[in-house]
Amino acid sequence: MESNKVTSFLEGSWLADVVRPNLEQFPGAAPEQIERTWKWVDNLRTQLVALVRDIDDPDQIPTTLAIYYIECKSHWIALNTKVNYQNFRHGSCDVETALRGAAISQILARVETLLTADDINQITEFLAQPISRQAA
């Protein structure tokens, strides 16, 4: 995988084209919440692009993308868990948390296209497994 092809794929207007309209249509979202969420998700993308640019070994890029995917997917799971419990307990959720969950899902969707189906399945299974620890 070539660094410049990956960074070109991750850059561009796709994030603004997809995320901004979704954020702006989110019920109850204030303009300042939309702007903070936009900056947050754009920063996630910028960090990923910078990371890929720093990799000299093309064979290392898929592993790095998988690690980044795990990081983002874990964050997405945590955001969705929070939103679901807030909705269950209070009948509503923190709008900005929900906005972030929606926004990060677009980063995940984009990175998924750079990973193999097997990698995505293994990561999804791994993240779905409860972590159990026995007391020593």
N, C-alpha and C positions, 0 to 999 in steps of 0.2 A: 504494500500500500504506500503510495507516494504522499509525502507530507503536503506538498503544494496542491494536489488534487483534493485531499481531505479538507484542508483549510478553505479552499475555494468553495467546496460544497457546503461547509458550515457557515461561511460568511454570506454576504449578499442580503437581499431584502426578504427572504423567505420568513424570517422570524417576525419582522414587522408586518408582513402581509398576512400572516396567520394569527399571531398572538394579539396584536393591537385590536383588530376588530372583535375578537372574542372577549377581550378585557372590557372594551367599551360597551359591549352588549350585556355584560354581567349585571343581573338585577341587584340594585342597591349599592353598586360600586361608585364611590365618589371619585372625581377626577384626580385628586391627589393620591388616592389608593392605586388607581390605575397607573399613574406615573411612577410611583415607587415600585410597583410590581414590574413594570416594563424595564426600569433601570436594573432591577435585581436579576431578571431573566436574561437581559442583554449582557450583564456582567458574567453570568454563568457561561454563556456562549463565548464571550471574549476570553475568559480563562481557559476554556477548552481549546480554542484556536491557538492561543499562546503556548499551551502545553504541547500540542501537536507540532507546532513550528520548531520547538526546541529539540525534537527527536530526530537524530541523524540516521537511525537504523529503521528502514521501512518495515522490517519484520517485527519491530517493537510497537508500531502504531496500533495494530489490532488489540494487543494486550492492554495498552493504555486506554483505548476507547472502551474496552470491556470494564476496566476498573472505574473509569469515569461514569459509565452507564450504571454500574453497581451503586456508586455514590449517589447519583441523581435518583435512581429508582428507590433507594432506601429513603431518601428525603421525601420523595413523592408518597411513599407508603406512610411515612410518619405524618405528613400533612393530611392525607386522606383519613387516616385513623382519627386524628384530632377533629377534623370537620365532621366525621360521622358521629363521634361521641358528643360533640357540641350540639349537633342537630337532634340527636336522640334525647339528650338531657334537657336542652333548653328550647328546642323547636327552631333554632337558628344557629348559624355559625359565624365566626369571625370572617368577614368578607375578604380581608386581605389574605388570610390563610387559604381560603378557597381560590382566590385569584392566583396565588403562587402555585397551588396544586395544578390548576388548569394550565398555567404557563409552562411549568417544568415538564408537563406531559408532552409538549411540543418539542422540547429539546430531546426527550427520550425517543420520541417517534423518529426524529431525524437521525440520531445516533444508531437506532435499531437498523436502519437501512445500510449501515456500514459494518454490521456484525452478521455472523452466520445465524441461521435459524437454530442450529444446535447450541451455539453460545447463548442465545437469548433464552432458550428453554432451560439450559443448565443454571443460568443466573436466576431465572424466575423460580425454579424449584428450590434453589439454595435459599433465596430470600423468603420463601414461603414456609420453610422449615422452622419450627420453634427451636430455640436454643435452650437446651436443658443442661443444668449443672447439678451435680450431686455434691452435697456437703461432705467435706473430707472427714 
